[in-house]
Amino acid sequence: MRLMEGEHVGPFNLGNPGEFTMLELAQVVQEVIDPNAKIEFRPNTADDPHKRKPDILKAKELLGWEPTISLRQGLPLMVSDFRQRIFGEQKDASSNSATSQ
């Protein structure tokens, strides 16, 4: 909201500055969202970044923003929100229990 309503222009990284591999991300999805999810290994694309650690300094300095929710906490919240927006599903007890772990 600060970015949309502010006077700053240009790209801002709003990612999480913690660095993790795609395998680590897939494992978190498996643990937190779906233990039955299958992890598939595919060749990298030519433009695949080797470093996945966004520089959020501009957002911190100009917007006073930095992430406050961990991946493990935020992933179930995001899935629940997307399901509600896309499918009209109501939040249920299972999504709440996943966030408390």
N, C-alpha and C positions, 0 to 999 in steps of 0.2 A: 504494500500500500504506500509506503514511504517513497518508493521508487516511482510509482505511477503518479503520485500526487506531488512529487518534488520537482525541482528544477534541474536535477542532474540528468544528463543524457549519456548515451553510449552503453556499451555492454557492461554488465555487472555479473560476476560469478556469485551465485547464491547456493552453491553446493556445500557439501561437508568437507572440510579440509583434512579429515582423516583419510589416509590412503589405504586402500585394500584392493586385492585382485578380484577379477571377475569370478574366480572360483570361490573366494571368500564370500562374495556377495551372494552367489548361488547357494552356498551352504547356509547362510543366514536365512534366505528365503525358504529353504527346505526346513530349517529348524523352527522358524517362527510362523510361517504361513501354511506350508503343505509338506509334511514329512514324506509323502509319496511322490513328490515332484522328482522327475528324472533329470539329472544334470548331463547335458550333452556337450561334447567337446567338438568345436569346429575350428577351421583355420582362421587366423586373424585376417581382417581386411587390410588393404594397403595403408589406409588412413587410421588404423587403430592406434590410439595414443598409448605410449609406453608408460607414461606417468598419469595417474588418475588422482591428482591432488589439486583441486582448484585453488587458485589464489583469491581469497575473499577479502583481501586488505582494503580494496576500494569500497566494498559494501560496509566493512567495519568502520572505516574512517568517515565516509560521506553519509552513510545511512544509519550508523550506529547499530548495524545488524550483524549477528552471527548465529549459527544454529545452536539451539538449546535442547534439542531432542535427539537422542541417539538413533542410529539405524534400527536397532532391535525394537525400540519403542515406537518409532515413527512408521515403520513398514506396515504393521497391522492397522494403524490409523489410516494410512493412505489407501490400503486395500479396501477397508470398510467404507471410506469416503467415495472411492471410485465405484464400488458396487452400488452404493446408494444413488449416486448421480447417474450412472449408466443404466442400472437395472431396476432402480426404485426399491432395492432391498432395504429393509430396516436394520439398524444395528442390533446385533444379538449378543447374548451372553458369551458366546465363544470368542467373538472379537474382543470383548472386554477382558476376558481372562488372558488372552494372548498379550495384551498390553501390560498386564501386571507382573509378567514374568521377568 
